[in-house]
């Protein structure tokens, strides 16, 4: 697990998939064949998404068909322990940028629903501001609905305020300005 987490950071900060490919080559095929994921599987999938985000081309292990297959499987996870649910939620929310980049509207909507369900079931609302950010991006990019996006933005700010995270609140304001002025 530690190697996976370190590799994810290395890939993220260097934009070089080579830091993660060794681990993926050793274990990813096993995880790919599973229908029900455990925490370790989800951590490996998170590394895969980090590598996919930095991949120079979308072939082989980084094919969009494999990405779609993996997302389907993630979104179909049911009856997980609270701990596994939290990790699943993190994996889904951490990788929304791929959903946006690949224009996968149906995945975006399902991530919003799944994340909300997980947060409600385990009573963990720390990531609620991030989910509201995902919602506003969904409304802006896929639905072209500025008013709905604005409501989600207001909710994001409200939730960041409620959890007392002024840094996050400022980042949300910056992101909103980027999304609505470009």
C-alpha positions in Angstrom: 0.0 0.0 0.0 2.8 2.4 0.9 4.5 1.8 -2.4 1.3 2.5 -4.2 0.7 5.8 -2.4 4.3 6.8 -2.9 4.2 5.9 -6.6 0.9 7.9 -7.0 2.6 11.0 -5.5 5.7 10.5 -7.7 3.5 10.2 -10.8 1.4 13.2 -9.9 4.4 15.5 -9.2 6.6 14.3 -12.0 3.9 13.7 -14.6 5.9 10.5 -15.4 3.9 7.2 -15.5 7.1 5.2 -15.1 6.9 5.7 -11.3 3.7 3.7 -11.3 4.0 1.2 -14.1 6.1 -1.3 -12.2 3.4 -1.7 -9.6 0.7 -1.7 -12.2 2.5 -4.4 -14.2 2.8 -6.6 -11.1 -0.8 -6.3 -9.7 -3.2 -4.4 -12.0 -4.3 -7.4 -14.1 -5.5 -9.2 -10.9 -7.5 -6.2 -9.9 -9.0 -5.7 -13.4 -10.6 -9.1 -13.2 -12.3 -8.5 -9.9 -15.9 -7.4 -9.6 -15.8 -6.5 -5.9 -12.9 -4.3 -4.7 -11.2 -4.2 -1.3 -9.2 -1.2 0.1 -5.9 -2.4 -1.5 -7.6 -2.7 -4.9 -9.0 0.8 -4.7 -5.6 2.2 -3.8 -4.1 0.5 -6.8 -6.9 1.8 -9.0 -6.2 5.3 -7.7 -2.6 4.8 -8.8 -3.8 3.6 -12.2 -5.9 6.8 -12.6 -2.9 8.9 -11.7 -0.9 7.2 -14.4 -3.8 7.5 -16.9 -3.9 11.2 -16.2 -0.2 11.5 -17.1 -0.2 9.0 -20.0 1.0 10.4 -23.3 -1.4 8.1 -25.3 -4.5 6.1 -24.5 -3.5 2.7 -25.7 -2.8 -0.7 -24.0 -3.3 -0.4 -20.3 -4.4 3.2 -20.8 -7.1 2.5 -23.3 -10.4 4.4 -22.9 -12.2 1.1 -23.1 -10.4 -0.2 -20.1 -11.0 3.1 -18.3 -14.8 2.8 -19.1 -14.8 -0.8 -17.9 -13.1 0.1 -14.6 -15.4 3.1 -14.0 -18.4 0.9 -14.5 -17.1 -1.6 -12.0 -16.3 1.1 -9.5 -19.7 2.7 -9.8 -21.4 -0.7 -9.3 -19.7 -1.4 -6.0 -22.3 -2.3 -3.3 -22.5 -3.5 0.3 -19.0 -2.2 1.2 -17.7 -1.7 4.7 -17.7 1.9 5.8 -13.9 2.1 5.5 -13.9 0.7 1.9 -16.8 3.1 1.0 -14.7 6.1 2.2 -11.8 5.0 0.0 -14.1 4.4 -3.0 -15.5 7.9 -2.5 -12.0 9.3 -2.5 -11.0 7.4 -5.6 -14.1 8.6 -7.4 -13.8 12.3 -6.4 -10.0 12.4 -6.8 -10.4 11.4 -10.5 -13.3 13.5 -11.7 -10.8 15.4 -13.9 -10.5 12.2 -16.1 -14.3 12.1 -16.4 -14.3 15.7 -17.6 -11.3 15.2 -19.9 -12.9 12.1 -21.5 -16.4 13.7 -21.7 -18.1 10.9 -19.8 -21.3 12.6 -18.7 -23.0 9.5 -17.5 -20.1 8.7 -15.2 -20.2 12.2 -13.8 -23.8 12.0 -12.9 -23.3 8.5 -11.3 -20.3 9.7 -9.3 -22.4 12.5 -7.9 -25.1 10.1 -6.8 -22.7 7.4 -5.5 -20.6 9.9 -3.6 -23.7 11.5 -2.0 -25.0 8.0 -1.1 -21.7 7.1 0.5 -21.4 10.3 2.5 -24.9 9.9 3.8 -24.5 6.3 4.7 -21.2 6.7 6.6 -22.0 10.2 8.0 -18.9 11.7 6.5 -19.4 15.1 5.0 -15.8 16.4 5.0 -15.8 15.9 1.2 -19.2 17.5 0.6 -17.6 20.8 -0.6 -15.7 18.8 -3.2 -18.9 17.0 -4.3 -20.6 20.3 -4.7 -17.6 21.4 -6.9 -18.1 18.2 -9.0 -21.8 19.1 -9.3 -21.2 22.6 -10.5 -18.7 21.3 -13.1 -21.3 18.8 -14.2 -23.9 21.5 -14.6 -21.5 23.8 -16.5 -19.8 21.4 -18.8 -22.6 18.9 -19.5 -25.9 20.6 -18.9 -24.9 24.2 -19.7 -27.1 25.2 -16.7 -25.5 28.2 -15.0 -28.2 28.6 -12.3 -27.9 25.0 -11.1 -24.1 25.4 -11.2 -24.3 28.5 -9.1 -26.5 26.8 -6.6 -23.9 24.0 -6.3 -21.2 26.6 -5.9 -23.1 28.3 -3.1 -23.4 24.9 -1.4 -19.7 24.2 -1.8 -18.9 27.5 -0.1 -21.5 26.8 2.6 -20.1 23.4 3.4 -16.5 24.6 3.4 -17.6 27.2 5.9 -19.4 24.6 8.0 -16.3 22.5 8.3 -14.2 25.6 9.0 -11.9 25.2 6.0 -11.1 28.7 4.8 -8.3 27.4 2.6 -10.7 25.2 0.8 -13.2 28.0 0.6 -10.7 30.2 -1.1 -9.7 27.5 -3.5 -13.4 26.9 -4.4 -13.8 30.7 -5.1 -10.7 30.6 -7.4 -12.0 27.5 -9.2 -15.5 29.0 -9.7 -13.9 32.2 -11.1 -11.8 30.0 -13.5 -14.8 28.0 -14.6 -17.1 30.9 -15.1 -14.8 33.4 -16.8 -13.2 31.2 -19.4 
